């Protein structure tokens, strides 16, 4: 599977405005893979950043396959991410 760049982050503004801002000056079209609304967004963001730190390129940008990126959305929606958090005994 082809590897791509993914931004994993949160925003308090419109996701479409955020993408539009990031698109300026970027020659590659930015696409939204998934959006999750949660009162625990910061916790999820930190956990994903920590879990995938080996794939971190810079800041909130990561480089992995589309399959791996899609797994993140599934882990959030099916509760696996919470299970990982407790299994690793992370201090949140």
N, C-alpha and C positions, 0 to 999 in steps of 0.2 A: 504494500500500500504506500502511496506517495505521502511523504511527510510535508506538513504545512505549519504555518505560524498561527497560533491561537492566543487571543487575549482573554485572560480570565480575570474578571474584575467586577466591581459593583459601581453603580451610578445612582445618584439621587435625582438625576434629570431624565428626560425622555431618552430611551434607548436609541431612537432614531436620530435625535439631535446629536447624541454622543458618537454614533457611527459616522454621521455626516462630518463632524469635527475631525475625527481620526482619518477620514477618507481624503481630506484636503492634503494635497502633496504626496499621496500614496498612489503609486502607479498600479497597484494590484487592488482589484475590487474587494472591499470588505463585505463579508456576508455574516449574518447572524445565524449561528448554529442552534443555540437555545438560550432561552431567558427563563430565569427562575425568580419568582417573587417570594421573599421570605423575610420575616422579622429577624432571622438568624443569618442574614446574608453575609455579614462580616465574618462570622464563625466559619461558614461554608467556604468563603473565599480563602481564609487563612489555612484551613485544613487542606483544601485542594492545592494551594501553593506549596505547602509543606510536603504533601504526598507526592507531588510531581516535581520537586525541586531539581532532580537530575535532568529534567527536560527544560529548565528555565534558561531562556536566552538573555533576557534583560527585563527588569521590572515585572510587569504582569504578562509578558510575552513568553510563550512556550512553543516548543517545536516537537510535535509528535504526529502520529498517523491520525487520519480522520476517524478510524475505528476507535482509537484510544480516546479521542475527544468525545465521541458519542457515548462512551462508557461513563464518562463523568456525569452527564445528564441523567443516565440511568441510575448511577450510584446515589445521586441526590434524591430522585423521585421514589426509588424503592427502599430507601432507608439504609442501604449498605454503607454510605458515607458515615452515618451516625455509628454504625457497628464498628467501623474501622477506628473511629475516634475513641470509643470505649476500650476496644481491644488493645490499642497502642497506649492506653492510659495517658493521653495527652491532657495537659492542664489548661483548660479553657476558662 
